[in-house]
Amino acid sequence: METGIAACYTRGAILPSVSSKHSPPSISPSFGFRNLKSTSLFGESLRVTSKSTQRVSKTKGTSLITKCEIGDSLEEFLTKATPDKGLISLLISMGEALRTISFKVKTASCGGTQCVNSFGDEQLAVDMLANKLLFDALKYSHVCKYACSEEVPELQDMGGPIEGGFSVAFDPLDGSSIVDTNFTVGTIFGVWPGDKLTAVTGRDQVAAAMGVLGPRTTYVLALKDYPGTHEFLLLDEGKWQHVKETTEINEGKIFSPGNLRATVDNPEYNKLVNYYVKEKYTLRYTGGMVPDVNQIIVKEKGIFTNVISPTAKAKLRLLFEVAPLGLLIEKAGGYSSDGYQSVLDKVITNIDERTQVAYGSKNEIIRFEETLYGKSRLKEGVPVGASA
């Protein structure tokens, strides 16, 4: 459930502070450990609240774990949430890259570069910059063995170990086509153990995250072995501060219907969308997958759909987008579906594999599956809503 921001200064800043208001921090292989003054986004001092770092909680199916607090720095949170120092290093490195990407997006020229990647998608200059920053961050982490991105969809050797190391797949700037309109965009990435990014499932991820680049810049992440999905806010001095924990997605009438062109020759999807309209759901759709999925986590309710049809084929890539966001949603207490199963159970057979998807609360995913295919794996018995 939503937790309010409890301002709390924590020991040990995790990122180098921004040296100039006009220059973003650069990616470097080392991370500063300096005491940062705790301030809000507007430079005002935050009230210091003492938090015990020794609190523990017991979650069903897990052993005793150290409880993370609202107000923790990113590093303090990760130190409590996982004993894996390599994973901590990787997630902090990606946080540095997201800081710089955020600055660059806010000051970017949006002209195309006229070059095309191997998927046939146009690349924008800001896409390519984000792509480079993320590859650099993974190399500097020293724990990433292989990485690939939507812009470079081939495995790149990052020099890290196989044993105890990780492989990372990322979409450097999801929603780049709406940067020029100043809509929220973001970065998505998933982290798998070892050296494999195919013949694995989304459930094999050890972590997933997205950077949300909007009026605020946030870093939303989930760890496989730690409960909840966690939001970190980028403060004005360059520090990530834990501001929200989501553990439950409730029922609520918000819908984000992607790929609406599919309603023309997919009557079941048309029926579902008409149900949302008839039942007076609130339409909240931006055209960017990151903000639309992040909305479900922040508001703790709603449904996102992206459905295919005979003429509107699947565009969303399982490896780079769907599986990482699936982990974020399911760790937040929500559900995901390709119509038949959780997207986390889909085997990633190739790097370019694509799929339809829905994310949301349990009843919304039941409605999605029943309306499109007549039954739901989550429920037996009486159909609900649009499927009736």
N, C-alpha and C positions, 0 to 999 in steps of 0.2 A: 504494500500500500504506500501511497505517497507520503514522503517525509519532508517536512519543511526544512529550509536551510538554517542550520544551527552554526553560526560562525564560530570557527575554532582554529586558532593558530597551532600548527603542528611543527615538530622539530625537523630540521633538515630539509631545506628546499631541494627539489629534485631536478630543477632545470636552471641553466644559466639565465640570469635576469636580462631583460632587454636593455642593451646599452644605450640605445637612442630611440626616441619616440618615432623616428623616421626610418629606422633600419631594423629589419627582423633579425632574430638570432639565426645563425647558420648552424647546419648540422655538423657535429663534431663527434669524434669517437669517445670523448670523455664527457662526464656530466659533473657540473659543479655541485658542491654541497655547502651552500652558504645560507646564512640566516636571512630570510626575506621578511620584510615587514609585511604583516597581513593587512591587505587593503581590499576594498571592494572594487568593482569595475570603475567606479568614479573617483578612486583615490582616497576614499574616506576610510578611516581606521575601523577595523572590525573588532567587535567585542571578543575578548579572549575567554574561552570557556574550557575548563579543564576536563579532559577526557581520559579515562583509563585505557591504556593499551593492552591491559591484561584481561579484559573481559572476554569471556568465552560463551558460546552458545552451542546447543546441540540441535542439529537439523536431522530430520528423518533420513536414514540411509547414510549418514555421514558420522565421522568421529567428531570429537570435540574440536572446535575451530575458534580462532581468535576473532572476535567480532569487530568489524570495521565500523568506523563512526562517520557520520556526516561532519564535514570539516577537515577530514584527513587530507593530506597531500596525496598525490598519485603514488608516490614511492612508499609512503607509510601504508596506504591501503594495500598495495601489492605485497608488501612484506608480511602483512597479516594474512592475506588471502591465499598465498601460495609459498611453499618452501623452495620452489624452483627458481634459483637465481638467474638461470638462463632466460626463462620466460619473463621474469621481471625486467631484465636488461632489454629484451626485444620490445616489450610493450612501452617502456620508457623511451626507447629510440624512436618508435613510431609516434609517440606523443610529441617529440621534438620536431619531427617532420610535419605533423599536423599543424603545429604552431606556425611554421614558416609558410605552409600552403595557405593557411588562413589569411596571412598578411598579403601574400601574392595575389590571391583571388580578389581580395578587397581593392587591390590597386591595379588589376590586370586590364590590358587591352584585349578585346575579345575577337580580334581578327583571326581567321583560319590560316593554317600554314600550307594548305593545299596538298598535304601529304596524306597518305592513306595507310592504315595498318593492315595486317593480314586478314582481319575480319571484314574489311571493307568499310569501316566506319571512319568518318572524317575526324582527324585529330585537330584540336585547337591548341594554340601555344600554351595555354594554361594547363591543359591536359598533360602535355609533354613535360612541363616543369614539375608538376606534381608527381608524375611518374618517376622522374630522375631523383627527386628528393626522397621518395619512399625506398627506391632501390639503394640509395646511399645510406639511409638510416638502417636498413637491414644488414648491409655490409659492415657498418660500424658497430652493430650489436655483437658481432663475432659469434653468434649462436645460430644464424640462419644458414642452412645448407643450400636450399634451392628457393627461388622465388620466381613468380611470373605474374603478369598483369594483363588487363584487357588490351593495353597498348603494345605490350611485348608478350604475346601469348606462347612463349616457349620458355622452358626451364632455364633460368640463369643461375650459375653457380656463384653463391655469395661467400664461399670460403669457410663456412662454419662446419662443425662436425656432424656426422650422421647420428652417432650415438649421443644422446642427450641434446641434440640439436633439433631444429624445426624447419619446416617448409611453409612458405606464406604465399597466398594468392590474394591479389587486391585489384580493386577498381579505383584508380587514382583520383578520378573526379567524376563521380556519378552525377548526371544532370548537367554536364558541361554545355549542352545546347541551350540551357536557360540561364547561364551566367550573365549574358548580355542584358537580360531582363531584370537582373538583380534579385532573382528568386534564390531561396536557400538551396545549396548543393552540398555534396559531401564525399567523403572517402569511405570505402568499405574494405575490410580485410578479414581473412580467416587464417588461423594458425594450426597446422597439423604437425604431429610429432614425426621426427625422422626425415626421410628423403622422398616421401610419396605425396603426390597431389592428384593421382588417378588411382582407380581401384580402391578408393576410400569413400567414406560417407561423411556427411556433415556432422554426424554424431561423434566422429573420431576427432573432431577439432578439440584442441586444448584451450583455445580462446578465440574470441571473435570481437570485432569492434567496428565502430563507425565514427568518423569525425563529422560533425554537423556544423556547416559553415553558414550561419545565418546572422541575424542581429547580434546574437551571442555565438561564441564558438564553444562547442562542447565535444567531449570525448566520451563516447558511450561504449562500455565494454562488459563482457561476461567471460567468466572462467568456468571451464567444465566442472571443476571440483569445488566451486564455491557458489553458494546460493545467491540468486538475484542478478539483475542487470543494473549497472551502476553508471551514473552520469557525473562527469567531471567538467567543471566550468573553467575556462581560461581566464584568469584574472589579468589585470592590466600590467602587472610586473612579470608576467610570463609563467606563472605558477598554475598548475592544474589543481583544483580543489573539489573534493567529493561533495556534491550538492543533492544527490537524489539516489535512492535505492528503490527499485521496482521489483516486487515479488508476486504481484497479482494483477491480472488483466480482467476487469469486470465487464459486465454487459452494458452497452451504451450505444446510442443511435448516431454514430459517425461513420460515414463510408467514403472510401477512396477507390473509385473504380478505374483501374488502368485498362488500356487497350479496348476502349469502348467500341471501336470499329468492329470488334468481334461480335457485337450484339446483332449485326446485320444478318449473319448466317450461322449464329449459334443461338437458337431459340431459348435454350435453358439459361444462358447467361443473360439474355434479354429479359427473361422472366425474373431472374434474381435482381437485376438493376431496377426493374419496375416495382418490385417488392419494396426496395429501399425507398423509392420515391413515394409510393402509396402510403407507406408507414411513417412518412415524414422524417426520415433520417436526415441529418445535416451533412451536406456535401462538403468535404474538406480534401481537395485533390490539387496538388501543385504541379504535377508532371515530373516530379523528382522522387525517386524511390526512397532515398534517405529521409527527407522530411516527412513523407507520408507514413513510413514505418516508424520513425521516431515519434510521431504524433501518438501512435498507439501506446508506446512505452511511457511517454510523458503524461498523457491524459488518462492512461490505464483503462482504455476502452476503445472500441472501434473495430473496423474491418478494412483491410486492403486487399484488393483483388487484381490479378492480371491474368486474364483468361484467353485461350486461343480459340480459333475457329478454322474452318477449311481454307479461308483466304487470309486470315490474320494469324500468321505463324508465331511461335514462341520467340521472344527476343531476349528474355532475361537469362543470364548464364548462371548455372547451378554453382560452379566453383567460385566465381568472383563476387556474386551478389546474393543469390538465393540461399545458399547454405550458411554463410556467415550471418545474414540477417535472421535466418531461421533459429540459430543458436541464441541470438540476442532476444528474440521474441519468446522462445520457449523457456529460457532462464528467467525471463520476467514474469512467467506464469501464464503466458499465452499459448497459442497453438498455431501450427503451420500445416499446410496441405497442398498437394498437387492435384487433389481431387480424390485420391485413393489412400494416401499415406502421408505421414510427416515428411517434409522435404529433407529432414535430417537423416532419414532412412534410405534415401535414394543413392544408389551407387554412382559415383562420378566416373563414368567410363572414358571420357575424353575431356580435354581442357575446354573445348567449345560447346559442351553439352548445354542445351537450353530447356526450359520448362515453364509451364504455367504455375501460378502460386497464389495462395491466399494466406494472410496472417491475421490473427485476431483472437477474440475471446472464444471460449469453448462452444457456446451456442451458435455463434456466428460461423464457426468452421463446420459445425454440424449442418447448419442451413446451407452453406456453400456446397458441401459434399452431396447432400440429399437432393438439392435442386438440380445440380449438374448431372448426377449419376444415380439418383434414386435411393441411395442408402449412404449411411455414414459409419465408418469404423468406430466412431466415438459414442454411438448411441444405437440401441436396438429398440424397435417398437414404432411408436407414432411419429410420423414426419412432422417437421416444424415449419412454420412460416411459409416461405415462397414455394416450398415443395408440396404443400398440401393441395 
